[in-house]
Amino acid sequence: MTQAQRPVELSQVEPVSALRVLTVNVHKGFSPLNRRYVLPELREAVRAHHADVVFLQEVLGSHSRHAQRHPGWSPLPQYEFLADSLWPMFAYGRNAVYPEGEHGNALLSKFPILEHHNFDVSVDGSEQRGLLHSVLALPGERRLHTICVHLGLDERQRTQQLHLLCGLLDTLPEDAPVVIAGDFNDWRQRADTLLASRGLFEVFTRAYGAPARSFPARWPLLRLDRIYLRNARAHEPRVMSRKPWSHLSDHLPLCVEVLL
């Protein structure tokens, strides 16, 4: 797990009553079907959205073979490349390790990250998965808890991972604002009821009656990606479905303004 970088003094952060959240499965920096290396284009698209907090899934920490094959491959970890100069703080949780490199979840933040921990929720016989929990310092001595999620493909394993997520939620202060976002792979829409028992609501379900269709990006049919809130309100949740987003990953990003 990489330490958060480039700390920002609390006195430098202006008071806020709302923040913009974006979540995107970056597909390791490749377009749908892995046809093109698109990380530089993805960085420009993310920067243009001006989100305060960005949740990333399937982000590479390193990959030696890709670095040899693709011109312009950044020597930086992908989360650091995406953070650039716009997000002074970032956290990374390594989930999967293989001979060529590693990938996991990451959080980019304009607010100081006081601490972060990556929880391994891999289930025997499944792909390696994790929950990246970060604590952000907001003005007025407030704390925002974020959890970046990437759950498994198998429903039995995913159910166990959701219960582990609930166990993590039970350890957080009851009155603290919480944002959970990421790729739940929950195509049967089982997560809403379970997380509602912990006081969370899904922003698209509350606004439009169902989670957003986010996969596959060019013809979205499945409702895999989510944003959940506790002790906060949501304003205008949106699916980023237009170009260039539909050509930058196999998942469409989701965004929402979170009111504190």
Secondary structure by P-SEA (a helix, b strand, c coil): cccccccccccccccccbbbbbbbccccccccccccccaaaaaaaaaaacccbbbbcccccccaaaaacccccccccaaaaaaccccccbbbbbccccccccccccccccccccbbbbbbcccccccbbbbbbbbbbccccbbbbbbbbbbcccaaaaaaaaaaaaaaaaaccccbbbbbbccccccccaaaaaaaaaccccccccccccccccccccccccccccccccccccccccccccccccccccbbbbbbbbcc
